[in-house]
Amino acid sequence: MFKPITGAAAVTAAGVLLLAGCTSTGPSDSQPQSAISPGASHTATTVTVWTFNHLPNEVAAFKATLNRLHTKYPWLTVKFVPNKDDAAYAKAVAAGDPPDVFISSVPDNVAKFCYNGTVADVGPYLTSAKIDAAKTFPAATLAYTRYQGKQCALPLLTDAFALYYNKQMFKAAGITEPPKTLAELTADAKKLTVKNSDGSIKTYGFVPRSDYDVNRYLFTGAHSGTEFYAGNGKTTFASDPKWQQLLQWDQELIDYYGEANVQKFVGRYQPHADDAGNPLLTGAAAMELDGEWHVGEIASEKKDFDYGVVPMPVLDGSSGTYGAGSTLGTVAYLSAGSQHKQEAFFALQQLTTDTAFLNTLADTVYNVPTTFAALKAWDKRDDPHWKPFVDIFENKHSSYKTLTPAGIEDLDAWRAFLLDYEQGKVKDVASGLAEVGKKIDDLNSQSGQ
């Protein structure tokens, strides 16, 4: 099951990237930036593909497709290496021995890798192969695979985030429809909250704290009509008042439950966000934000669970568009240091555009396919639990924050600030927002933006 890199793993990857420097040998002048003709005669070539995927069913799906590719094109052999992350990739690049293709679980380092020459611009290869990216991949994926006009990666499955809710609890509380604004979410959360006789909380309506599960994606702009960065590349935390409004909503709901109770909730359920102990499944929470993979997990852990999925509510009075949301996903790179770029791109092309493979992998890891053709052919696109995620993914207003050469460091700084704020360590919100905004601006400036 796919789960984006979070917390310590993300920070570790970022740290290694800084230490490694992420410089590459760059493209070889002897290698044309064009796609090969697969039907022509070719010298036998072996290319290496690294991926973060590691579960047996995931590895089997990749190997089956790559074996079919070898059968169809005997001159191409792919050495497939699972369980590799951005940190391992950075070390290989620094050592001058990168894999030809690397598949990462998150897009946060796309701009960094592109800026410092670690990965190749696949735009010329796409043009040569007569692949129109805009007609092949939904716009939401292009937002997190491009940097400064370069196609730095290709999407390989995607994630969207939505509100899951317990239908029986809604019915018992007299709530006839799910919330569409954050004020409605708060009102419903209070109605859905159930206390034990001793005053302790039995069921939380909704816990918003930013470090629980995937709640961090509530705070990147898609649900509050805000942009993480302005057109000049600077953060908007000090200039856009909606950030303060969003934080106020967050804090008011935390205060309703009590900081100590929320801390206890996060500590108890964070390790079980994706298993049978998930609070939505156990009745400890009536609503939660989660990714599409949770649909598959629920089917595995509690298939008779009566629940609904809808877009995450938006900040009241903002320009946020209900129905849109945060979208990001797996990205696949062509290494600038590859000695077989044409052959490597051909393998990359098959993995990212083959409909049968994309839909098989989507079913295997509980993700959403990433081409228009695969989405159209996917047998789950009209399923009542999966359809909301497909709709969010295809919504023209769905997006991820702008990527920068600082990589994941900007989000690390933002998440640290959010947690300090939620734990009462930030006394002046406006000053705190201005300070973290400047810190992130400085990080981007130092990284070359």
N, C-alpha and C positions, 0 to 999 in steps of 0.2 A: 504494500500500500504506500502510495506516495504521500510524503509529508514534507512541506518546505523546511529548509534549514532554519532553526531558530536558536535564540539564546546563545549559550556558550559555543555551540558548533559554528554558528555564523561568525561570532567574534574571533574564534580561533582561525577560521579561514581568512578573515580580513587581515589578521595579524601576520599570518604566513605570507600573504600576498605582499604586504609592505616589506617584509624582510627579504623576500625573494626578488623584489624589484620588478618582476613580471616583464622583463625585456626579452625580446625574441631575436632570432637571426634575421627575421624579415623575409619577404618573398624573394625567391631566387629569380634572377633575370632570365634563366634558362627555362623557366616554367611559364607557359602561356596562361593568362587569366581567362580561360575559356573552357567550356564543357567539352568533354570528349564525345566521340561518336561511338556509342556502346556496341554497335554492330560491326564495327571495323576490327581489323586484326590488331591485337595488343600484346605487348610483352607481359608475361605473367607477373602480377604485382600483388603484394600483400600490404594492406593498410591496417592500422590499429585504431580501434574505437574504444574509448574509455567512457564509462557512465557511472552515475551515482547509484543506479538501480542495483539491487543486490538480492532481493527475495527470489526464491527458486522459480516461481511462476513468471516473474518479470524477465529474468534471465532467459527462460525457455522461449518466451515470445520473441525476444530479440534474436536469439540464435536460430530459431525456425525461419525467420525472415531472411537473415543473412545467409543461411544455408541455401535457401531458395535462390537468392541472388547469385551465389556461387554456381549453382546448378545451371542457371540461365546464362551466366557469363563466367565460364570456367577460368578465364584469365585473371579474375578478381577474387582474392581471398581476404577475408576480414578477420583479424585477430580481435576478439571481443573480450574486454577486461571490465568486469563489474566492480562496484563498491569503491569508486574513486570520487573524491570531492574537489572543490575548488583549491583547497590547500595542497593536495597531492598534485593537481595540475600545475599550480604555480611552481612547485619544486621541480617538476619535470621540465618546465619551460626554462627555469633558471639554470638547470643542468645541461641545457641544450639538447634534450632528448624528449620532446613532447610527443604525445600521441597525435595521429593525423586528425582525428576528430575527438572532441570532448563534449559530453552531454552533462549539463549542470542542472541541479534541481531548482535553482532560482536565477533570475535575470539580473540581480543587483550588480554584478561585476561586468556586465556587457560593455558599458561605456569605458570602464577602466581598461579592460582587455583591448578594446578597440583603440583607445587613445594611445596606449603605450606600445602598440604593435604586436601584442601577443597573438591576436587572431587576425585572420585575413578578411577583407571585405568580399563577401560572396556575391555582391551585386553583379559584377561582370560575368560571373559563372551563370547566374540566373538568366541574364540577358542572352548569353550564348546558347543556353539550353531552351530558350524561348518560354521561360516561366515568368509570368507577370505576377509579382509578389502581391500587388493590391487585389488581383482577381483570384489569387490562390489562397491567401491567408486573411482572415478577418482583421480589421484595423486594430483591434485591441492587442493582437499579438505583435503587430509591427511597431507599436509604441514602445515595447520593451525589448525589441531586437535590433533597433536602429540607433545610431548616434552620429550626429552632424552629417546627415545625408548618406552615411554608409550603412549597408546591411551587414551588421557585425555578427549576426547569428541567425539561425532559423528556428522557429517554434516547433516543439515536439510535445504535444499535449498541453493543456492549460488548466488553470484553476480559476474558479469564480467563487464568490463568498455570498452566502444568503442567510436569512433568518429561519431557523428550524423552530417549530413550536408543537407542543403537546395538545392535540385536538380535544382530548377528553378533559384536560384541565381548563382549557378555554371555555368549553361548554359548561363545566361546573361553576365557573366564575361569572357566567352570563355574558361572556365576550363573543360577539357574533362574527367578527372578522378581525384578521390580524392588523397590527398597526402599520401606518404608512409614514408617520413622522416620529421623531424621537420623543416629543412630548406625549404622543399617544402610547409609545412604547413604555415610557415611565409610568403612565397611568395604569396600563395593563399589568406591568410588572408588580405594582403595588397590590392590585386586585388578586393577582395570582400567588402572591407570597402567603405561605402558611406557616404559622408558628406552633411549636409544641406547647404543652401545658406549662412548662417551666420558663417559657419566653424565648427559648432558643428557636432558631429558624429551621423548619423542616424542609420547606420548598422555597427556593429563591425564584422570583419572577424572571429576572435577567441580571446577570453580573457583568458589568461593563469593563472591569479593570483591564488595562491595556496589556498586562503580561499574562493574561489567561488565554490559553489556546491560541486562536487566530485573531483575537480582538484588536491587535495592533493595526489591522487593516481598516478599522473604523476611523483611524486617525491619520490617514494619508490624503484625504481630500475628497474622495469620490462620493461620500455620503453627507458632506457639509457644504457643497458648492464652493469649495476652496481649491486653490492650486498650491502644491508644496513649494513650487518655484514660480516666480513671476517671469515675464518675457525677457527680462534682463539677466536671468539666471540666478537672482538672489531669492532667498527664502521670503515668505510672506507672513511669517508668524507675528511680526511686529506691526505690519500694515493692514492686515485683514482682520477685522473684529470678530469674524465668524469663528476664528480659532479659540478665542476666549469663550464664545457662546458654547462651542462644542465641549470645551473643558468644564464649563460650568454644569452642563448636562451630566457629564460623567461624574463629577464630584457630588452632585446632589443625590444621585442614585446610590453612590457608595455611602454617603452619609445616612441615607435612609436605612441601610442595612447595618451600618456601623463598620468602621475600618477594621476592627479586630475580627468581626464575623466574615468580612470579605477576604481578609488574609487567610483565615482558616479554610474558607471555601477553595481558594486558589491552591493552597498547600495540599489540601486533600484530593482535589480532583484533577489538578494539572497532570499528574502521572497517568490518569485514566481518561484523557480527552478522547482517545481513539480506541477504547476497548469496552468490554461489557460494563465496566464501572463508570462509564460516562454519565454525568449528572442528569442529562436529559432522559437517558434510558432508565436510570434508577429512580427517577422522580424527585431528585434533589434540585432540579431546575426546570422551569416550564418553557423557557426559550433560551436559545443560544445562537451565536454566530458561528458558522463553520463552513468548510469547503465542501465541494461536491463529493469528495471521497467518502464523506460520512454517510452518504446514502448507501454505498456498498457495505460499509461497516455495520450499519443498522440491519441491513438484510442478512448479514452473517451472524450478528449477535442477538437480534431480537426482531425477527422478521414479521411478527404480528403487531409490532408497535404502531399505534395510530398517530401519525404526525403529518404536518404540512410543511411546505417550504415556500417562502415568498422572498422578494427582494428585501434587503435591509432598509429600514426606515431612514428618512433623511432629516437633516436639521431643519426645524421650523423656520420659515421665513428666508431660507437660503435659496440659491439658484440650483441646488442639488436636484437632480432629476430622479424621481422615484422610478425604479425599474433598472437603473444602471447600478454599477458597483465596481469594486476593485477586482481586477483581473490580472493575473500573472501566471507564468508557468515555466515548464522545462525549456531550456534553450540548448541548441546544438551548435558548436563552434567548429570552424575549419582552422586548424593551427597555422599561423604564419610560418612556423618553422618546419612544416611538413615537407618532406622530400617528394611527395606524390600527390600534389594538390588536386590535379585533375581527377585522378582515380578516387581520392578521398572525397572530393565533392560529389562524385557520382554515387558513392555509398551514402553520403549525407543526404543527397537528393532523394534516394529511395526511402530512407528512414523517415523523412519529414513530409513526403508527398504521397506515399503509397496508401491508398484508402484502406485496403484490407489490413495492412499492418497497423495503421493508426487506430482503427476501430477495435482490432484485437487487443492492442496494448491498452486502449482506453478501458475496455471491459476488464482487463487483467488488473490494472492499478487503480480503477475507479476515478478516472480523469475524463476530461472533455476533449474530443478530437480537435485538431487545429487547422484543418483546411475546409473550405466551403464544400468540397466534394465529399469529404469524410463525414461532415456534419449532416449533409443531406441523406447520406446512405446509412447513418447510424440508427440501429434499431431501438435505441433508448431515447431519441430526441423528443418523443411525444409522451414518454412516461411522466406521470404527474409529479414525481419527485425529481426527475432529471431535467424536465423541460424548463423549470425556472432558471437553472444554471445555464442552459443553452441560450435562453432569452437574454440573460444578463451578459453573457459572453458576446452575443451578437448585437447588443444595444450600442448604438454609436456613441453614447456618452460614457460607456464603461472604459476604464483606463487604469494604468498604474502611474505612480509618480514619475516625473522626469528623471532619467538616469544621468549620473555624472561620473567623471573619472575618479571620484573619491570612493566609488564602489559602495559597499554596504555601510561604510563608516557614517554616512549622514543619518541613516536609520538607526544605527547604534546610539548616536548622540541624542536623537529625538526620543527614542524609547527610554533611555536613561532619564531624560527630563520628565517624561510622562509619569514614570513610576515615582520619581521624587515628588512630583506634584500630587499624585494620588495618595501618597503617604504623608502628606502635610509638610513636606520639607521646603516647599516653594511658598513664601509668604506674600510676595507681590507677583501676581500672575503676569501682568503686562511686562514687568521688568524681566521676569523669567523667560517669557517668550522671546523678548528682544535678545536676551543673552544667548539662548540656545540657537536662535536664528543666526546671530553673528558667528557663533562657534562653527556652525555648519557652513556658513559662507566662507569662513577662513579655511576649513578643511578642503572645500572645493577649489579655493584659490591656490592652496599649496599643492593640490594634485594636478593643477594645470588648466583648470577651467577659466 
